[in-house]
Amino acid sequence: MPTARESLLDAALAALSAQSWAVIRMVDIAATAGVSRQTLYNEFGSKEGLARALARREADELVAGVERVLSTAADQGGDPGDCFAAATGLLLHEARRNPLVRAVLTGCRGGRVPAAAITRIPVPRSPGAKPRKSDLPLTPTEVLAALRTRAAAVLERSFPKLDSADLAWACEAAVRVGVSYVMAPLTTDEDACLRVARLVRGMLGRGWAGAA
């Protein structure tokens, strides 16, 4: 059963998928989560604090998700190119559906995402709030570094015979190509995500067939 904190973050994400953060009301988020508004303020301190925690959760889940699909592709017998394609597909899919993921990847928040989600300026907190270091937003540079580092670690474990420097370079290239298509997508449909994933697989998969 989700905690009150997770229920509140889920409610905030659902609200953000439908409307701009500026018009979202804390009382509505609390009601959707089935908790009191005071519980919401105790957890996050302010609307800005909620935005920060939500952005941080989405960034952390993106990195963990990329790590999972890389491992899954390798465990299913894929070569590094297959792994890069799977990870790129997930990255583009999440960025397409989730405005917070787009913001944390690019630093461009548009009109829907709150500034507090991608900046580290101090935000007011209500008395009794419990601030968490883990709620600090990650900068795009930090998110991309985490993606590169975690991806390289998975691939080194999965393909120990391959040169670690080559894998690190390939992870850098895959992340940069993926984010470039987040910033300037071909189209907004899911098929475009698959086309870019195949492009990354073609670019980075050569010479690694059968590496598993």
NORCOR-V217827 format. One record per helix or strand of 3 or more residues. SS is the DSSP state (@ for helix, = for strand). FROM is the first residue (numbers start at 1). TO is the last residue. Records with the same first field share a line. If there is no record, write none. Layout:
SS->FROM-TO / FROM-TO
This chain:
@->4-18 / 21-23 / 26-33 / 37-44 / 47-75 / 80-97 / 99-106 / 115-117 / 133-135 / 140-158 / 164-183 / 190-204
